[in-house]
Amino acid sequence: MRALLLLLCLAPWTARAQDAPPDAGSPAPDAGPPAPDAAPTPDDDDPLPPGDPDVDLRLADLEARLAAIEAENRRLSSLIVENGEDTKASRFDVYGFTDFTVFYVEAFSESSILAGSENPPALYFGHLNLYFDFRPEDDWRVLTELRFTFQPNGQVNAFTSEQLGTQFARTSTRVGDPVSGSSFFWGGVGIERAHVDWTPSERLGLRVGVFLTPFGVWNVDHGTPVLIAARPPLAVLSAPFPTQQLGVQVFGALPLGWHSVEYALYVTNGRSPVELQGDLDADKALGARLSLSRRERTTNWELGAAAWRGTLSDTERSLELTPLRFDRRQTISADQTALGIDLRGEWARWQVYLEGFYGLTVFEDGKRTRQPLLGGTQPDSETFGGYLLGAYRLPLEPIDLRPFAAIDIVDVGGGGGGGTGVFGRLLSGQGGLNWRPTPHTVLKGSYTRLWDITGREPLGFALGDAHYFDLQLAVAF
């Protein structure tokens, strides 16, 4: 074996010496006497005489590599034996994204409700989302998305108000470490989604667990590195659809010539304080999404529509000791409907995103949500909104630079019912620049102007005009 490895080690130098041509400037040598017979080659089992130290080192290295390869082959062989004839390898991937944003908002009136969120320019920790993607088989998948945050630290719980009799209160999560003597802020973990998928074919799949509601563009593709703007439009933030639900979903894609029809049908628990853990009543929510798409080298577009119908509910439990008795009473009950349309498209250098929503909430008499800060109860309401965003990739290859602009409108109107609430209509315009210096890194800068076009002050104050600035760094990994 040592002789074989030595021959492999010396073969390149031997080959180069035999193939080297004679010097072009030298005369051809005279033919000499015939060469003697070659010396007999030693057997592989014969010990090698001591040689060049460099050759010995290279030989030792080759022997070590060979031993490692043989050990790996033995490990793989044992796995094949354990798993039987089916040797499909499972796969576990971890990936995610994070972003940091310099943000500044300024309200133009102290009576504006937006003044309550006004802050000086500062750097904010946005997202740290991790995906745990496990595929035990080709047609099975377990996907979990977690968001790490410092919330609820810094959360404002109350404002100082003589009329309401409240004092300003802010949550602090700073605690001391008894071991090191230092202090730190503890945070929280939000479960964005956690579901099991079974996909026996492209045409049919089954999903069970907590999933993102399939509506629009922004809700499912919410990773900041893939989004053009730094923050969601107002219409998306006010959308009547729940952002995530616990239930069962059937989904798939049907080829239709050059196009594809994608569908999703689901049943979930509906809305309640425990909607992602269980349910408080027997009423279930139903939803659907249908889309038509076409994907080519330079042209990609998808047109979709979504619908959701469910309930908002809460219950209160009571206990009597004599005699022992438990009772349950429904305190909140409302029927809710949500409709939406969306369009996303890429034509050459252009990108276009469009979403529109409509929502209706009707409470049962005597079972409305209360508003401790504003007083009274929540009335019935209708909500509609939409946005249009366009971006253009400048012809500066390999630089990926995209100016973008957007217009956004949202309207929340009271439908009666004797309640009180903050209702109004906001219009916003936005302009910015999206630069992708690397495939995984995005820098975004934008300016947004808000106009209150309500035309009335339902509670003695208006939503008010405002503007804000964003500068964001987002990284996928």
BELWO-V794298 format. One record per residue. N is the residue number from 0. PSI is psi as a letter, one per 20 degrees, with the letter a starting at -180 (* if undefined). NEAR is the number of other C-alpha atoms within 8 Angstrom. Layout:
n: <N N>
psi: <PSI PSI>
near: <NEAR NEAR>
This chain:
n: <0 1 2 3 4 5 6 7 8 9 10 11 12 13 14 15 16 17 18 19 20 21 22 23 24 25 26 27 28 29 30 31 32 33 34 35 36 37 38 39 40 41 42 43 44 45 46 47 48 49 50 51 52 53 54 55 56 57 58 59 60 61 62 63 64 65 66 67 68 69 70 71 72 73 74 75 76 77 78 79 80 81 82 83 84 85 86 87 88 89 90 91 92 93 94 95 96 97 98 99 100 101 102 103 104 105 106 107 108 109 110 111 112 113 114 115 116 117 118 119 120 121 122 123 124 125 126 127 128 129 130 131 132 133 134 135 136 137 138 139 140 141 142 143 144 145 146 147 148 149 150 151 152 153 154 155 156 157 158 159 160 161 162 163 164 165 166 167 168 169 170 171 172 173 174 175 176 177 178 179 180 181 182 183 184 185 186 187 188 189 190 191 192 193 194 195 196 197 198 199 200 201 202 203 204 205 206 207 208 209 210 211 212 213 214 215 216 217 218 219 220 221 222 223 224 225 226 227 228 229 230 231 232 233 234 235 236 237 238 239 240 241 242 243 244 245 246 247 248 249 250 251 252 253 254 255 256 257 258 259 260 261 262 263 264 265 266 267 268 269 270 271 272 273 274 275 276 277 278 279 280 281 282 283 284 285 286 287 288 289 290 291 292 293 294 295 296 297 298 299 300 301 302 303 304 305 306 307 308 309 310 311 312 313 314 315 316 317 318 319 320 321 322 323 324 325 326 327 328 329 330 331 332 333 334 335 336 337 338 339 340 341 342 343 344 345 346 347 348 349 350 351 352 353 354 355 356 357 358 359 360 361 362 363 364 365 366 367 368 369 370 371 372 373 374 375 376 377 378 379 380 381 382 383 384 385 386 387 388 389 390 391 392 393 394 395 396 397 398 399 400 401 402 403 404 405 406 407 408 409 410 411 412 413 414 415 416 417 418 419 420 421 422 423 424 425 426 427 428 429 430 431 432 433 434 435 436 437 438 439 440 441 442 443 444 445 446 447 448 449 450 451 452 453 454 455 456 457 458 459 460 461 462 463 464 465 466 467 468 469 470 471 472 473 474 475 476>
psi: <g h g g h h g h h i g g h g g h h h i p q q p h i q q p q q p a q q q r q q q q p q q h i p q p q p b p h h g g g h g h g h h g g g h g g h g h g h g h h h g h g h i b h o k p p r p o q p r a q q q p p o p p q p q i p i i p h i h i j p q r p r p p o e q n p p p o o p n h r h j q p o p p p p p p r i q j p i p p h q q p p h g i k q q p p p p p j p q q o i g i i r q r p q a r p p o g q o r p p o n h r h h p q p p p b o q p p n q a g h g g m j p h h i q g r h q q q h h g h j p i q q h q q o b p p p r r p o p m c i r p p q q p p q p r i a p r i k h j h b q i r i p q q q r q p p q p q p o a g i p p q p p r q q q p p a q p q q r p q r p p h o r p p q q p p p h p p q p q p p q q q q p q q o o d i q p p p p q q q p q p p o q q p j l q q q n h g i q a r p r q q p p q r r q p p q q p o q m k p j p n p o q q q q q p q p p o q p j a j j r q r o q a p p p q q q q a p p p n h r h j p p p p p q p p p p p o k g j r n h k j q r h q q r r r q p o q p p p q *>
near: <6 8 9 8 11 10 8 8 10 8 8 8 7 8 8 8 7 6 6 6 4 5 5 5 4 6 5 4 4 4 4 4 4 4 4 4 4 4 4 4 4 5 5 9 6 6 5 6 4 4 6 6 6 6 10 9 8 9 12 8 8 9 9 8 8 8 8 8 8 8 8 8 8 8 8 8 8 8 8 10 8 6 8 7 6 5 7 6 6 8 7 8 8 8 9 10 15 12 13 12 12 12 12 12 13 10 13 8 8 6 8 14 9 10 11 6 6 10 8 6 8 8 8 8 7 9 11 11 11 11 12 12 11 11 12 9 9 7 10 11 13 12 12 12 12 12 12 11 11 9 8 10 11 8 9 9 8 9 9 8 8 6 4 6 7 9 8 9 8 9 10 9 9 8 8 8 9 6 4 5 7 7 8 8 10 9 11 9 8 8 9 12 13 12 12 11 12 10 10 7 7 9 8 11 13 11 12 12 11 13 13 11 11 10 11 14 11 8 12 10 8 8 7 10 11 7 9 8 10 12 4 8 8 9 15 10 7 9 13 11 10 8 7 10 14 13 12 11 11 11 13 11 11 9 8 7 5 7 10 12 12 12 11 12 11 11 11 11 14 13 11 10 5 9 12 8 6 7 10 9 5 5 8 10 12 11 11 12 13 11 11 11 12 11 9 6 5 7 11 12 11 11 11 12 13 14 11 12 11 13 13 12 13 11 10 8 8 7 8 8 6 5 5 7 8 8 7 8 7 10 10 13 13 13 11 12 12 13 12 13 12 13 14 12 11 12 9 6 8 10 11 12 12 11 13 12 15 13 14 12 11 10 13 9 6 4 11 14 7 8 9 6 5 7 8 9 12 11 15 13 12 12 15 13 14 13 13 11 11 11 12 10 10 9 4 7 5 4 7 11 11 11 12 14 11 11 11 14 13 14 11 11 9 10 8 8 8 6 10 10 11 6 9 13 11 13 12 11 11 11 11 12 11 14 10 12 9 6 5 9 12 13 12 15 12 13 11 11 11 11 10 13 8 9 5 6 8 9 7 5 9 14 10 13 12 12 11 11 12 13 12 12 11 13 11 10 6>
